[in-house]
Amino acid sequence: MKVGGRPGIRGCLWGALLAWFGLCGASAAPVGKPNIVYILADDLGYGDVQSLNPERGRIPTPHLDRLASQGMVFTDAHSGSSVCTPTRYGVLTGRYAWRTRLQSGVFSGYVTPLIAAGRLTVPALLRNQGYHTACIGKWHLGFTIEGASAGEASQKGAPLGAVTHDGPVTRGFDTFFGFHHARIMESVFENERVTRKIEPVAMLPALVDQAVGHIAARVTSRQPFFLYLALNAPHTPIVPGAEWKGKSGLGEYGDFVMETDWAVGEVLAALAKEGVQDQTLVVFTSDNGCSPAAKTEDLERQGHFASAQFRGYKADIWDGGHRVPFFVRWPGHVAAGSSSSRLICHTDFMATCAEILGVTLPPDAGEDSVSLWPILSGRDGGPFRESVVHHSINGNFAIRQGGWKLELCPGSGGWGKPADAAAKKQGLPDLQLYDLSTDPGETSNLQARYPEVVSRLSELLQSAITRGRSTPGPDQLNDAAVNVRKTIPKKSLKAASAPIHRDFEIARPRLASLPVLSEPPRP
């Protein structure tokens, strides 16, 4: 049985595990087998959606607003990281990416996949329940290229005809149409081969056309389908189509957000046209906060705050880096016009799918995933998520429990000001503690006033790391030693006041760290 990897001994072992733990059979009464469409925007801020930010947002988003009104809006939803690659890992595995070898930055080229061949993924889980699974859009989780040197491919994209290894179709997806990441977007892959080259401005319409066509093709089958649609927008390059330029009155970023909203509307319209709207669970969210590359200071001067009332942007440890829009629609099952202020995380998708289908996850899958179904169905008593671990581009940690949020760095942990090096030079404390219930903008550091809260949250974070999971179940091993506290390289101290001129989404070297480690890495 093929589950997230190529056939062979691994596949046989996974088949045995799936049978043993009931993944091929129900352990609880299933809710149903809806089609599932998961739409992941790229660098869309919480405040970029008009209905979430009516007083400080100026970009029209009618399709997203309508989707929000038709289902449940989560107002305290968080990505697993404040940048791209680790967030996508969390969505598809139900596990924090800092448990892997990638503990800062993102992937910058074609590299060994971050998702191990033997790890259960959401598409593999669904495929074993009879679903057809498709990935359309941005992958950014690594695969290797045949027919071009890694260096050449990383700079220019893979050439036509190039073949991939260990990509999406080996990690649970039946089909793949898309690209690896924004820097090399021109190379379009179909399953495991580069079949065309297109300009970045044409990518979003191409993904929409592919998604709409895919939905139309799948409804002719009685097989339920899972569509993971990972948009390229509004990430850099910020390239709205000609028909969108000037529409927002806020520059190209505002125009691109409007085109992103249109893209979502086209997918929703396709579901309605094909008569499967009521049989489809739709999730919409973003991989992290808005990037400073959107010229956020200019936007703010024009009255648009892409992070709403929250501090920071993409890459930061502050909430603006990882608090994201999160809407769920499933007519007849999720109440229209409902909302929830409960704390949730992208990693919760896997456990949610498992509960809806009435299956049980094995101990070494979805280690950081908590089902959202009790919230979505209005069921009292939970269980509900009690804490979330946050992670910044520099590899800095934070942990949230209730209203309290502890951040293990003196500054933004990313690109925001002050960066950690600048904060250190200013003599700011090494830790930040905020009470988000009264201070959602993270303006008043309470770490000196509440040492007992700092201690409690520190112990909770250490437990999540050393146990290899943050949910109930047997302890697991992390893939690599996890560094809890980061030190600031001298070179960074010299460059602390350097401005951000562009979107520096590149793979960064791991920072030196203090010897606070997790369980030993897997052999």
N, C-alpha and C positions, 0 to 999 in steps of 0.2 A: 504494500500500500504506500502510495506516494503522499507524504505530508510535509510540505515545506522543504523538500530536498530531493535529490535524484534517487532513483530506485537503487536498491542494494541492501546491504546489511542494515544500514541506518533505517531504511524504509520498513524493513521487517520488524526491527525493534520498536519503531513508532507504532506499527500496526498492532503489535502485542500490547503496548501501553494504552493505546486508544480503546482497545477492547476491554482491558482490565479496568480502566477508570470510567468506563461507561460513555466515552465520547461518541460511540457509535450507537448508543441506546439511551433512552431517557432515564434520568434518575429522579426527576420530579415532573409534575404535569406541565407539558409545554404550553406556552401561551398561543403559539402558532408558528407558521413559517412564512413570515412576510418577506417580500423582496426588501433588500436593504440598499439604500443609496447614501454613501458617506461623502459629503462634499467638503473638501479642505481648502480654504483660501490660503494664500501665501502672503504673509506680512500685513494682513488686514487688522487694524486696531479695533479695540472694543468700542471706541467712540466714533469709528467710521460708519457704524450702522445707525441710521437716523433714529430709529425707535429706541435704541439704547442710550442715546445721547441727545435728546430733543432740544436742550437748552444750549449746548456747546458744540453741536455738530451741524455742519452746513452742507453736507453732501447728500443729495437725494438717493435713497435706496428703497424704492417702492416694492421690489420683489422680495427682498429680505424682510422688510417690514411686514409684508403680507404672510410670508412663511412663519414669522414669529407669532403672528396673531392666530395662526391655524393650529398651533401646537403649544409646546412648553418652552419657555425661555428660562435658561439658567443664568443667574446674574453673578454667580461666584464660581465660574468655571475657569480652569487653568490648563495650559499646555504643560507637558512634562518637562519642558525646557523653554528658555527664552530665545532659542534659535532652532533652525530647521531640522537637520538630520536627527538629533536626539528626540525631538518631538514625534517625528514620523515612526521612529522605532517604537516609542511608547504606544502610539495609536494601534499599531499592528501586532504588538506582542503583549500588551498589558503589563509592561515592565519598564522601570526607569532605565534610561540609557546609560546613566552614570555607573551602572553595574557592569558595563562592558569596557572594552579597551578605549572607547571614545569618552574621555572625561573632561574635555574642553573643546571648543570650536565645533566645526562641521567638516564634512568631507569636501575636498576641493576638486577631485577628479575621479577617475575610474579606479577604484580600489577594492580590496577584498571586502565582501559584504559584511555589514555589521550584524545582520541577523544570522545566527549560526544555522547550519543546514538542519540540525536536529531539533530546533526550537519550534514549538507550536505557534502558529500565527492565526490571526482572525480569519483570513481567507481559507487556511487549511482546516480550521475548525468547521467553517461553514461548508466547505466542499465535502467534508466527511458526513455532513448532514443532508447531502443531496443538492447543494447549491452549485450553480455556475458562478465563477468568480472572475472579475475583470478589474484590472488596474489601468486607468487612463490618466495620463498627466505626468507630474513630476515624481520621480522615484527617490533619488538622493540618499539611498541607503547602501550604495556600493554594488558594483559588479565589474568584472574584468572584461577587457576588450581583446579580441583576436584580430590581427591584421594591422595594428598600429601600435607604436611605442606608447607607453603610458604617458610620457611627457608630452608627446605630440598630441595625443588624444585629449589630454587635459587642457591644452591651450586652444586647440582648433576644433575639438569635437571629433568624434569617430567618423571615418570616411564611409561613403556609401558601400554597402555590402559587408561592412564589418560585423563580426559575430560576437555576441556577449556570452559570458558564462556566469552562472550563479546569480541571475537576475530575478525579477518578479515571478516568472513562470516556474522558478524552482523554489519559491517561498510561499506557495499556496495558491497563486493565481493561475487560472486557465489561460488567460490572454493578457497581453500588455501592449498598449499604444501610448508612447510618450517619450520623455527625455530624462536625462539624469539630473542635471541641475541648471540653474539660470545662466551660468557662465558659458555653458556649451549647449545651449538650448536648440541650436540649429539642427543637430543630429536627431532625427526622429526614429525611434525603434518600434518595430512591430514584432512582438514576441522576443526573439533573440537576434534580430538582424536590423541594421540601419537601412531603411528603405527610401528615405527622402531627406532633403535638406530644405528647411524653410526659414524665413526671416522671423525674428522674435515677435514683430507686430502681428504676424499671422497665427501665432501659436494659440492664443485663447480661442479665436473662432474655430480653429482646427479641433481643439479639444471638445468644444461644444458640439460641433458636427459629429464627432466620433461618439460622444456620449448619447446624443439623440438617436443616432443610427443604431447604437448598441441596444438601447431600450426597445426600439421598434422591432429589432431582430429577436430579442429574448422573449417578448410577450407571445410569440407564436409557439413557444415551447411551454410545456406544463411545469418545467423545472424552475424553482425560485432562483432569483439571481442576486448577487452582491456586486455592486458597482462602487469601487473606490475611486472617486474623481478628485485628483489632486491638482488644483488649478495652478497656473504660473503667476497669477495676478493677485494683488497689485505689487508684487515684488519687482525689483529692478531686473532688467531694464524696464523703465516705466514708459511703455509704448502703447498708448491708447490708439485704437483704429481711427482713421480719418473722420468717420461719422461721429466720433465721440469727442473729438478735440474741441475745447472751448465750452462744452456743455455745462460743466460744473461751476465755471467762473472762479475756480480755485487753482487753476494750473493743471498740468498733466496728471499729477497724482489724483486729484479729485475726479478728473475725467476717467482715469483707469479704474477707480473704485466704482464709478457708475457703469462701466463696461463689465466689471466683475459681477455687479448686481444683475445686469442683463443676462449674463451667462447662467447664473443660478435660475433666473426666471425661465430661460429656455429649457432647462432640464426639467423643471417642475411642470412646464407646459407639455412636455413630451409625455410625462407620466399621466397627465390628465387626458391627453389626446388618445393614448393607447388604452385608456380605461383601467389603469392599474394604480391610480392615485390612492384609493382606499386600501389597497393590499400592500402598500409600500411604506416602510419605515424610513424616513428621511432624517439625516443628521447634517446640520451645517455648523461649521466652526472655522477657526483660523489656526495656523501652526504656531503663532506667537504674536506679539504686539506689532504695531506699525514701526517701520524702520526709520531712523533719522534721515535716510536717503530720500525720503519723501519731502524733505525740506520742512520739517515739522515746525521750526521757528517761524517760517513764513506763513504756514497754515494757521498757526496760533495768532499771528498778527491780523489775519483775516477773519478770526473768530471761530476757526475750526480746531478742536482739540481731539486728536486721533486717539488719545488714551483716556478721554473723558476726564473724570476727576482724579484719575490715578497717576502716580508718579512714574516717570521713566518711559522708555520705549524698548523696542526689540533689543535683545542681548543683555538687558539689565536684570538685576535680581529684584528690583522693585516691581510692583504689580503691573505697571504698564508694559513690562516685558513679557508677561505670561498670562495675564487675565484676558480672556478671549470671548468673543460671541459664541454662544452655544444654543442652538435651537433643535428641537426634536418634534417631528410631526408623524403621527400614525393615526389617521381618522378612525374613530370608534374605540381606540385603545388609550390614546393620550388626549387629555381634555384640551380642546381649543381655547386659546386665550389664557392659559394657565402659566404660572411662573414658579420658580423655586429659588430660594436664596441659600440652599444647602451647598456646602463645599464639594466640588467634584473635580475630576482630572481626566484628561484625554485617555489615560491608561484604563479607565473604567469601561471602555467600549467592549473589550473581550468578555469580561464577566457579565455584562449586560446581554450580549448575544447568547452566551451560554445559558443564562437563566430563561430568556425568552424561548429558547429551543428545548429547555428541560434537560440539559446535559451537564456533566460534572467535569471541571477542569482537573487535570493531573496536578500533583504538588509542584512540579517544576514548570508550570505555565501560568501566566497571568499573576505573577507574584505580587504585583502592585495594583491589581484591578479589583474594584468593588462595583457590584451591579447597581445600575441606576434604575432598574425596574421597580423597586419599591417606591421610588420617587415618582417615576413616570406613571405608574398605575394608581398612585394615591394610597398605597398600602401603608397603614400605620405600623410602627414598630421596627422598621428597617430590615436588615442592618444598614446603617449609613456610614459613609466615610467620616472619620474623625480627624484626620490630618492629611496634609499633602507636603511632599518634599519638593522644593523648587531648586532650579539649577540655572546658572548664567553661562554666557559664552566663555568666560574665563575659568569656569569650573567651580565657581563659588556656590555654596549651599545656603539654603534657607529652609525653614520648616514652619508650617502654619498649623495651628490647632485652635479651634474656636476663633475668637477675635485676635489672638496673639500671633505675631509673626516674628521669628528670630532669624536674622541674617548674619552670616559668618564672614562679613567683610566690612571695611570701613566706608566704602563708597558704593558705586553703582554695580560693581562686579562685571561691568560691560563697557558700553560706549558712552553712557550718560555722564553728566558732570555733577559732582566730582567723581572721576574714575578712582579706583582704589589707591593708585600711587599718589594722586593729588590729595585725596582725603588723608592719607598717611602724613603727607607733608604739612597738612593743615592741623595735625594733631587730633583728628577725630578718633573716637574709640574704634577698636577692632571689631566690635559687635554692634548690631543695630537691633533694637526691639521696639516694635510698634503695636499699638492697640488699634486694629483696623475698625473696630466697632465705633470708635469715636474719632479716629484719625485715618480715614481711607487714603489720604494723600501722603502718608508716611512722612510727616514733618517733624514729629516730636519723638526723639530717641529716648526710650525709657529704660535702657539696659542697666543704668546705675541705680535706678529707683526700685526695680523688681528683680533682684538677683535670683530669687527663688523660681521665678518664671523662666529666666535664662537657664537655670540648672535643669528644670523639668523638661524644657524643650530640647536642650542639648542631649539629655539622656534618651529622649524619644527618637531623635535623629540617629544617635549612635546605635540604638537597637534596630532601627530599620536597616542600617547598613550592615551590621554584624550578623543579623539573622538572614540576610539575603532575600528578605521580603518585608513588606509593611502590612500584610494581611494575615489573618489566622491561617495556620497550616504548618507543616514541617519546615524546619530551617533549610535554606538552600545556600549554595555557594555563589558568590559573585564571579564574574568571568575574570576579574583582575582586582588587585588591591585598590581600595578606594581611599583617596586622600581627602580628609574632611576639611582641614584648614590649609589655605594656600598662602604662601609668602609672595612678596612683590619683587620681581627681578630689578636689579639696579638700573638696567637699561630703561625699564618702564618708568622709574622715578624721574629720569631725565626728560622723558617724553610726556610727562603727566599733563602738561598744558597744551599738548598738540591738538588742534581741532580735528573734527571728523569731516572729511571732504567728500567721502563716498561710502557706499555700503561695503564695509570690510568683512564680508562673509567668506572667510577663507579658513583653511585648517590651520590652527595656531598651535605652536609647541606647548606641551604641557608645562605648567608652572611648577617650580620647585615646591616641596611641601614639607610640613612637619610630620614626624613619624606617628601619625594617628591612622591606623589601618583597619580594614575590614577583615573578614575571613580570608584565608589565603586563596589565591586564584585557582581555578580549575586546572587539573593537570593536563 
